[in-house]
Amino acid sequence: VEFDRSGEWTEVKCKYTQVPDKLVPEQVKKFVTENYPESKVVKFERDRNDYEVKLSNGWELTFDKQYQLIDMDN
């Protein structure tokens, strides 16, 4: 887990398990479940502009603050 200067978490990376569901916004969880049902979120990073998600299948997804997918990388 990484934190910013004010003590807010900015990144959660899990090596052997998935990121806890309560840390991932509902809209992002729904997108992952619908589009990658067999994958888990293993890394979740947030900053003031976007959310970055790494899945167990290797895909990296970037969402804007309105939870719209803006980038995909494998």
Secondary structure, DSSP 4 states (H G I P E B T S, - for coil): -EE-TTS-EEEEE-SSSPPPGGGS-HHHHHHHHHH-TT--EEEEEE-SSEEEEEETTS-EEEEETT--EEEEE-
